[in-house]
Amino acid sequence: MIERTENKGQKTVLLIDDNHDTLDMLEMFLYDEFEILTALNGFEGLTMAKEHLPDCILADIMMPVMDGIKLFNCLKKDKATASIPIVAVTSFSRRITSKSLLNMGFNGVVSKPLERQVVLDTVYTMLAKR
């Protein structure tokens, strides 16, 4: 688990992904605009979310220990974290589509390969709705 603790008076975004390269890329896209917290699996992400109550969460769907869907369900059942916008970060498969994730209740979806402007626009949209 990697954690940035500097508080720049900015909104906090929690990034959860088991792939270090994806985490690094997301952090690179968002670091100048937001305070960033990172976790390497859904369980670590759940712990971080409950401890820090970030303003937005970007979570991979396919992860070890706890996948993004189980993470999402746990966060939405807890009153303290239920209102945090959660964006699914995924490379789609036949089983998991953008539409199915949105129907589950995810607030947004970002597809891999990641594009900086799409990630930024999505996070800003989530924060504006909050």
C-alpha positions in Angstrom: 0.0 0.0 0.0 1.4 3.4 -1.0 0.1 6.5 0.5 0.8 10.2 -0.2 0.2 12.1 2.9 0.8 15.7 1.8 -2.3 17.7 2.1 -2.3 20.5 -0.4 -5.8 21.6 0.5 -7.0 19.6 -2.6 -9.6 17.0 -3.0 -8.4 13.5 -2.3 -8.6 10.7 -4.9 -8.0 7.0 -3.9 -6.5 4.9 -6.7 -6.9 1.1 -6.4 -5.2 -1.3 -8.8 -3.0 -4.3 -8.5 -0.9 -3.3 -11.5 1.9 -0.9 -10.5 2.2 0.6 -14.0 -1.5 1.5 -14.0 -1.3 3.0 -10.5 1.8 5.0 -11.6 0.0 6.2 -14.8 -3.1 7.3 -12.9 -1.1 9.0 -10.2 0.9 10.8 -12.9 -2.3 12.0 -14.6 -3.8 13.3 -11.3 -1.0 14.2 -9.0 -0.8 17.9 -9.9 -4.5 18.4 -9.3 -5.4 16.2 -6.3 -4.0 14.6 -3.2 -3.5 10.9 -4.1 -3.8 7.8 -2.1 -3.1 4.4 -3.6 -3.8 0.7 -2.7 -2.9 -2.5 -4.4 -6.1 -4.5 -4.0 -9.7 -4.1 -3.0 -9.2 -5.0 0.7 -6.4 -2.4 1.1 -8.6 0.1 -0.8 -11.5 -0.6 1.5 -9.3 0.1 4.5 -8.0 3.3 3.0 -11.4 4.5 2.0 -12.8 4.0 5.6 -9.8 5.6 7.1 -9.4 8.7 4.8 -12.9 9.1 3.3 -11.6 10.3 -0.1 -13.6 12.6 -2.4 -13.5 10.1 -5.3 -12.3 6.5 -5.8 -10.9 4.9 -9.1 -10.9 1.2 -8.7 -9.8 -1.6 -11.0 -12.4 -4.4 -11.4 -10.1 -7.5 -11.7 -7.9 -7.6 -8.6 -6.6 -10.2 -6.2 -7.8 -10.4 -2.5 -11.0 -8.4 -3.2 -12.1 -7.4 -6.7 -13.6 -4.0 -7.6 -17.2 -5.2 -7.6 -16.9 -6.6 -4.0 -15.1 -3.4 -3.0 -17.9 -1.4 -4.5 -20.6 -3.3 -2.7 -18.8 -3.0 0.7 -18.3 0.8 0.2 -22.0 1.3 -0.7 -23.2 -0.6 2.3 -21.3 1.5 4.8 -22.9 4.8 5.7 -19.5 6.5 6.0 -18.4 5.6 2.4 -21.7 5.2 0.6 -21.7 8.7 -0.9 -18.2 8.5 -2.3 -18.2 8.4 -6.1 -16.6 5.3 -7.4 -15.3 5.0 -11.0 -14.5 1.6 -12.4 -11.2 1.3 -14.2 -11.2 -1.7 -16.6 -10.3 -3.3 -19.8 -13.7 -4.7 -20.8 -14.5 -8.3 -21.4 -17.6 -10.1 -22.7 -18.9 -10.5 -19.2 -18.1 -7.0 -17.9 -19.2 -4.0 -20.0 -19.4 -0.3 -19.3 -23.2 -0.6 -19.3 -23.3 -3.5 -16.8 -20.9 -1.6 -14.4 -23.1 1.6 -14.6 -26.2 -0.6 -14.0 -24.5 -2.0 -10.9 -24.3 1.6 -9.6 -20.7 2.6 -10.4 -20.7 6.4 -10.9 -18.5 6.2 -14.0 -16.2 4.0 -16.0 -12.8 4.6 -17.5 -11.4 2.1 -19.9 -7.9 0.9 -20.4 -5.7 1.9 -22.2 -6.0 5.0 -20.1 -6.1 8.5 -21.6 -5.1 11.4 -19.4 -7.9 13.8 -20.4 -10.6 11.1 -20.0 -9.3 10.3 -16.5 -9.2 14.0 -15.5 -12.6 14.8 -17.0 -14.2 11.8 -15.3 -12.7 12.7 -11.9 -13.8 16.4 -12.2 -17.3 15.2 -13.2 -17.6 13.0 -10.2 -16.4 15.8 -7.9 -18.9 18.2 -9.4 -21.8 15.9 -8.7 -20.8 15.3 -5.1 
